[in-house]
Amino acid sequence: MTETIVAFGLMVIELLAAEFVFGRFLERKPYFYLRFFGSALVCLVTAFWIEIIYSLLTGTEFTYEGVSGWQDSLFKFIYYVVVFVMTIAAVRYSYRGSMWAVLLYCSGGYAMQHIAKNLCSLIGVTVIVCGLPPVNIWLSFLIEIAVCALLYTAIYFLFIRRRNPPDLKKDIRGKVLLFLAVIFICIVISRFTTDNPDRDVLAQVAESVAAIVNCVFILSNLFDMTDRDKAQSDMQIMKELLRREKEQYKLTKENIDLINIKCHDLKHQIQALRQNASEPYIKKIEDAVMFYDSVAKTGNDVLDVILTEKTLLFEQNRITFTCMARGEDLSFMDDMDIYSLFGNALSNAFERVKLIEDESRRCISVNVNASDCVLFIHIENFYDGQVHFEDGLPATDKDRNYHGFGMKSMDYIARRYNGCMTVSAEDGIFSLDFVFPLPVKGEKEGAEKVEAAT
């Protein structure tokens, strides 16, 4: 009787522990630990009294295996369903969130616990097949605890810890109902097989493998939800950034055109002022006008706009900027891709260089060079401090809502044109490099004809 109580108590604890791991995606209510462990105690006591009542009514000991009839098997099926429902109620009482969210994560917890349970069953079958001495019941409990601990820890660190919760504002009822149906099937199959005393070793192996496959299906779909939601969220943010860049490009181009017109008019006015003002005063005004008349001329209108915009910014912040580029080499790229690529790259460089106190190191350089059928873009700047990388890209602590999307956007643009982007930060020099294969002349003309036709 003691072994039975421990076995089923351990099952309740394992299930609650698995649901606790998935609770990382939910917000905890006040007095969480009091709520959770209090609920766990209620679940254990209730499960214990169900076993006692069963034994009193039937006159037999409540055990996992062995039944006296279909009524006994049905009662045990209901028992496992009741235990699962009690743990769901415990999670619901301890965490904030909709009922559908709680059911989703409890389904994941059940799947994880059931995988661990069936791995232990496979270990037991392996012992029998190898002809080893039977495992002591208490040793089997320790093995089960160890397997659960290892599996839960591995799943947490590999699949849960760094994941954001899925977007539960969407309709997840279909997924949850599917998961619950799979769990229901697992419980039914478990009862059919376990309650059959004549099943052989092969049947036990098939039972465990089928249960593990079903539960892996639940977990893979649950984690796929988070990955898909993250990808969709990233895409929405990148679309929003692109929309902002288009608006910024239009505004910048209009401002630069307006500045050019004003500078042209001021030059004529300065000529008229020379008759009545001193030459040093005129020279001072002329230098100020020439500062705003420094329009880049690369042969690509979009590149000219972004370089002119950044040149004015760099001049105001005492940053030396050098650029060697032939804009015609970028003609194979979409205008907004050019603006986004150089805009993000130079904005990132500016953020790092403006923090440098030594003016001799406040430098940014751009080199666009075409060689044979390959275009090379090299952007370099000095930096102080440390550059931290996440997934191969530099991380930033600014604007967490758009964290790292500038780099991701540039990487996406590079891959869009079958190119590649590399980033390095060594010895105080940050380098950003792009390599693009240039389309041959025939392919380029054909693409232009198709675009014109559409």
C-alpha positions in Angstrom: 0.0 0.0 0.0 2.8 2.4 0.8 4.5 1.8 -2.6 1.1 2.6 -4.3 0.6 5.8 -2.4 4.2 6.9 -3.2 3.8 6.0 -6.8 0.6 7.9 -7.4 1.8 10.8 -5.2 5.0 11.0 -7.3 2.8 11.1 -10.5 0.9 14.1 -9.1 4.2 15.9 -8.1 5.8 15.2 -11.5 2.8 16.6 -13.4 2.7 19.7 -11.3 6.4 20.2 -11.7 6.1 19.9 -15.5 3.3 22.4 -15.5 5.4 24.7 -13.2 8.1 24.6 -15.9 5.6 25.8 -18.6 4.3 28.4 -16.1 7.3 30.5 -17.2 5.0 31.7 -20.0 2.3 32.9 -17.6 2.2 35.7 -15.1 2.1 34.7 -11.4 -0.6 35.8 -9.1 0.1 37.5 -5.7 1.3 35.0 -3.1 2.2 32.6 -5.9 4.2 30.0 -3.9 1.5 29.9 -1.2 -1.1 29.4 -3.9 0.8 26.8 -5.9 2.1 24.6 -3.1 -1.2 24.9 -1.2 -2.9 23.7 -4.4 -0.4 21.0 -4.8 -1.1 19.8 -1.3 -4.8 19.7 -2.0 -4.2 17.7 -5.2 -2.1 15.1 -3.2 -4.6 14.8 -0.4 -7.5 14.4 -2.8 -5.6 11.8 -4.9 -4.8 9.9 -1.7 -8.4 9.8 -0.5 -9.6 8.7 -4.0 -7.3 5.7 -3.6 -8.6 5.0 0.0 -12.3 5.3 -1.1 -11.5 3.0 -4.1 -10.0 0.4 -1.8 -12.9 0.6 0.7 -15.5 0.2 -2.0 -13.9 -2.6 -3.9 -12.0 -4.3 -1.2 -8.9 -4.4 -3.3 -5.7 -2.3 -3.3 -5.5 0.5 -5.8 -2.6 -0.3 -8.2 -1.5 1.0 -11.5 -1.5 -2.4 -13.2 -4.0 -5.2 -12.9 -7.8 -4.9 -13.0 -10.7 -7.1 -11.9 -13.0 -6.0 -14.7 -14.0 -3.3 -17.1 -15.5 -1.3 -14.3 -12.2 -1.2 -12.6 -10.4 -0.1 -15.7 -13.0 2.6 -16.3 -12.6 3.9 -12.7 -8.8 4.1 -13.2 -9.2 6.0 -16.5 -11.5 8.5 -14.7 -9.0 8.8 -11.9 -6.2 9.9 -14.2 -8.4 12.4 -15.9 -9.5 13.8 -12.5 -5.8 14.1 -11.4 -5.0 16.0 -14.6 -8.1 18.3 -14.1 -7.0 19.0 -10.5 -3.6 20.1 -11.6 -5.2 22.4 -14.3 -7.2 23.9 -11.5 -4.1 24.4 -9.4 -2.3 26.2 -12.3 -5.4 28.3 -12.9 -5.5 29.3 -9.3 -1.8 30.2 -9.2 -1.3 32.0 -12.5 -3.0 34.8 -14.4 -4.2 34.1 -17.9 -7.2 32.8 -19.9 -8.5 29.3 -19.4 -7.3 28.5 -22.9 -3.8 29.6 -22.1 -3.8 27.5 -18.9 -5.0 24.4 -20.8 -2.4 25.0 -23.5 0.5 25.0 -21.0 -0.9 22.2 -18.9 -1.1 20.1 -22.0 2.6 20.8 -22.6 3.3 19.8 -19.0 1.4 16.6 -19.3 3.2 15.7 -22.5 6.6 16.3 -20.8 5.7 14.2 -17.8 4.3 11.4 -19.9 7.5 11.3 -22.0 9.6 11.0 -18.8 7.2 8.2 -17.5 7.5 6.2 -20.7 11.3 6.6 -20.8 11.4 5.0 -17.4 9.2 2.2 -18.8 11.6 1.6 -21.6 14.5 1.5 -19.1 12.5 -1.2 -17.2 11.9 -3.2 -20.3 15.6 -2.9 -21.3 16.5 -4.4 -17.9 14.2 -7.3 -18.5 15.5 -8.0 -22.0 19.1 -7.8 -20.9 18.4 -10.4 -18.2 19.4 -8.2 -15.4 18.0 -8.5 -11.9 14.6 -6.7 -11.4 14.9 -3.2 -10.2 13.8 -2.5 -6.6 10.6 -0.5 -6.4 12.3 2.3 -4.4 15.2 2.3 -6.8 12.7 2.7 -9.7 11.3 5.7 -7.9 14.7 7.3 -7.8 15.3 6.5 -11.5 12.0 8.1 -12.3 12.8 11.3 -10.3 16.2 11.5 -12.0 14.7 11.0 -15.5 12.1 13.7 -14.9 14.6 16.1 -13.5 17.0 15.7 -16.4 14.2 15.9 -19.1 12.5 18.9 -17.5 15.8 20.8 -17.2 16.8 20.0 -20.7 13.5 21.1 -22.2 13.5 24.3 -20.1 16.9 25.4 -21.1 16.7 24.3 -24.7 13.1 25.2 -25.6 11.5 27.4 -23.0 13.9 29.7 -21.3 14.8 31.9 -24.2 11.4 31.7 -25.9 8.8 34.4 -25.8 5.2 33.2 -25.1 3.1 32.7 -28.2 0.6 35.3 -29.2 -2.5 34.1 -27.3 -4.6 36.9 -28.6 -5.1 34.7 -31.6 -7.6 31.9 -31.5 -5.8 28.9 -30.0 -8.8 26.9 -29.1 -8.3 24.5 -32.1 -4.7 23.8 -31.0 -5.7 23.3 -27.4 -8.6 20.9 -28.3 -6.2 18.9 -30.5 -3.6 18.6 -27.7 -6.3 17.5 -25.2 -7.6 14.9 -27.7 -4.1 13.5 -28.0 -3.7 13.4 -24.2 -7.1 11.6 -24.0 -5.8 9.1 -26.6 -2.6 8.6 -24.6 -4.6 7.8 -21.4 -6.9 5.5 -23.2 -4.0 3.6 -24.9 -2.2 3.4 -21.5 -5.3 1.8 -19.9 -5.9 -0.7 -22.7 -2.3 -1.9 -22.6 -1.5 -1.7 -18.9 -4.7 -3.4 -17.9 -3.9 -6.4 -20.2 -1.8 -8.8 -18.0 -1.0 -11.0 -21.0 0.9 -8.4 -23.0 4.5 -9.2 -23.9 7.6 -7.1 -24.0 7.1 -6.0 -27.6 3.7 -4.6 -26.6 5.2 -2.7 -23.7 7.8 -1.2 -26.0 5.2 -0.3 -28.6 3.0 1.3 -25.9 5.8 3.5 -24.6 7.1 4.5 -28.1 3.6 5.4 -29.2 3.0 7.5 -26.1 6.4 9.3 -26.5 5.6 10.1 -30.2 2.2 11.5 -29.3 3.6 13.7 -26.6 6.5 14.9 -28.8 3.8 15.9 -31.3 2.2 18.1 -28.7 5.5 19.7 -27.6 6.7 20.3 -31.2 3.4 22.0 -32.1 3.4 24.1 -28.9 7.0 25.3 -29.5 6.3 25.8 -33.2 3.5 28.2 -32.2 6.1 30.4 -30.3 8.5 30.3 -33.2 5.9 31.1 -35.8 4.5 33.9 -33.7 8.0 35.4 -33.2 8.6 35.2 -37.0 5.4 36.9 -37.7 6.1 39.6 -35.0 9.6 40.2 -36.5 8.0 40.5 -40.0 5.5 43.1 -38.7 8.2 45.1 -37.1 10.4 45.0 -40.2 7.4 46.2 -42.3 6.9 49.0 -39.8 10.6 50.0 -40.0 10.5 49.9 -43.8 7.4 52.1 -43.8 9.2 54.6 -41.5 12.3 54.5 -43.7 10.2 55.3 -46.8 8.6 58.3 -45.0 12.1 59.4 -43.7 13.5 59.1 -47.2 10.8 61.3 -48.7 11.1 63.9 -46.0 14.9 63.9 -46.2 14.9 64.3 -50.0 12.5 67.2 -49.7 14.6 68.9 -47.1 17.8 68.5 -49.0 16.2 69.8 -52.2 14.9 72.8 -50.2 18.3 73.4 -48.7 19.9 73.3 -52.2 17.4 75.9 -53.5 18.0 78.2 -50.5 21.8 77.8 -50.8 21.6 78.7 -54.4 19.6 81.9 -53.6 22.0 82.8 -50.8 25.0 82.6 -53.0 23.6 85.4 -55.2 22.7 87.4 -52.1 26.2 87.0 -50.8 27.5 88.5 -54.1 25.3 91.5 -53.5 26.5 91.9 -49.9 30.1 92.1 -50.9 29.6 95.8 -51.8 28.6 96.8 -48.3 30.2 94.3 -45.8 33.7 93.4 -44.9 35.4 90.4 -46.5 35.9 88.4 -43.2 32.2 88.8 -42.5 31.2 87.7 -46.0 33.6 84.7 -45.8 32.0 83.6 -42.5 28.5 83.6 -44.1 29.8 81.9 -47.2 31.4 79.0 -45.2 28.1 78.5 -43.3 26.2 78.3 -46.6 28.8 75.9 -48.1 28.4 73.6 -45.1 24.7 73.1 -46.1 25.5 72.9 -49.8 27.7 69.8 -49.4 25.6 67.5 -51.5 27.1 64.1 -52.3 27.4 63.2 -56.0 27.9 59.5 -56.4 25.7 58.8 -59.5 22.9 57.3 -57.5 20.2 59.7 -56.3 19.2 57.5 -53.3 22.7 57.1 -52.1 23.3 60.8 -52.6 20.4 61.6 -50.3 21.5 59.2 -47.5 25.1 60.3 -47.7 24.2 64.0 -47.7 21.9 63.5 -44.7 24.5 61.6 -42.7 27.3 64.0 -43.7 25.4 67.0 -42.2 24.9 64.9 -39.0 28.5 63.9 -38.8 29.7 67.5 -39.4 27.5 68.7 -36.5 29.0 66.1 -34.2 32.6 66.6 -35.3 32.9 63.2 -36.9 35.2 62.7 -39.9 33.5 61.0 -42.7 35.1 59.6 -45.9 33.3 57.9 -48.7 34.5 56.3 -52.0 31.6 55.0 -54.0 30.3 54.8 -57.5 26.6 54.9 -57.3 26.1 53.2 -60.7 27.3 50.0 -59.2 24.2 49.8 -57.0 21.8 50.1 -59.9 20.7 46.4 -59.5 19.3 47.2 -56.0 15.8 48.6 -55.2 15.9 52.2 -54.1 14.5 51.5 -50.6 16.9 48.7 -50.1 19.8 51.1 -50.8 18.4 53.6 -48.4 17.7 51.0 -45.7 21.1 49.3 -46.0 23.3 52.5 -45.9 21.0 54.3 -43.5 21.0 51.5 -40.9 24.8 50.9 -41.3 25.7 54.6 -40.9 23.2 55.1 -38.1 24.8 52.2 -36.2 28.3 53.6 -36.8 27.2 57.1 -35.6 25.8 55.7 -32.4 29.2 54.1 -31.6 31.5 56.9 -32.8 29.7 59.7 -31.0 30.6 58.1 -27.7 34.4 58.4 -28.4 36.0 61.4 -26.7 39.3 61.3 -28.7 38.4 63.4 -31.9 41.2 61.7 -33.9 39.3 58.4 -33.6 35.8 59.9 -34.4 36.0 58.5 -37.9 33.6 56.6 -40.2 34.5 55.4 -43.7 32.5 53.9 -46.5 34.0 52.1 -49.5 31.9 50.7 -52.4 34.0 48.8 -54.9 33.0 46.6 -57.9 35.4 44.0 -59.0 34.6 41.7 -61.9 31.1 40.4 -61.1 31.2 41.1 -57.4 30.3 44.2 -55.5 32.0 44.9 -52.1 30.7 47.3 -49.5 33.0 48.0 -46.5 31.9 50.3 -43.7 34.3 50.9 -40.8 34.4 52.9 -37.7 36.2 53.1 -34.3 34.4 52.2 -31.1 35.1 52.2 -27.3 34.0 49.6 -24.9 32.7 46.1 -25.7 30.5 44.9 -28.5 28.2 42.1 -27.5 26.9 39.7 -30.0 23.7 37.7 -30.1 23.2 35.0 -32.7 26.2 36.4 -34.6 24.8 40.0 -34.7 25.7 43.0 -32.5 23.2 43.6 -29.7 22.0 46.9 -28.5 20.2 48.0 -25.3 18.3 50.9 -27.0 14.7 50.7 -28.0 13.9 47.1 -27.0 10.8 47.1 -29.2 13.0 47.2 -32.2 16.0 45.4 -30.7 18.5 44.3 -33.3 16.2 44.9 -36.3 18.5 47.3 -38.1 21.1 44.5 -38.3 18.5 41.9 -39.2 17.2 44.2 -41.9 20.6 44.6 -43.5 21.2 40.9 -43.3 17.8 40.2 -45.0 18.7 42.7 -47.8 22.0 41.0 -48.4 20.4 37.6 -48.6 17.7 39.0 -50.8 20.3 39.7 -53.5 22.1 36.4 -52.9 24.8 38.2 -51.0 26.2 37.9 -47.5 26.9 40.2 -44.6 29.8 39.8 -42.1 30.4 41.7 -38.9 33.6 42.0 -36.9 34.7 44.0 -33.9 38.4 43.8 -33.1 41.0 46.1 -31.6 38.6 49.0 -31.4 37.6 48.8 -35.0 34.1 47.8 -36.1 33.8 46.5 -39.6 30.6 45.8 -41.6 31.1 44.0 -45.0 28.7 43.1 -47.7 29.4 41.0 -50.8 26.9 41.0 -53.7 27.1 39.1 -56.9 26.5 41.6 -59.8 24.0 40.5 -62.4 25.4 40.1 -65.9 24.4 42.7 -68.4 21.9 40.5 -70.2 20.2 39.4 -67.0 19.9 43.0 -65.8 18.4 44.2 -69.1 15.9 41.3 -69.1 14.9 42.1 -65.5 14.4 45.8 -66.4 12.2 44.8 -69.4 10.1 42.5 -67.3 9.7 45.2 -64.6 8.7 47.8 -67.2 6.2 45.4 -68.8 4.5 44.7 -65.4 
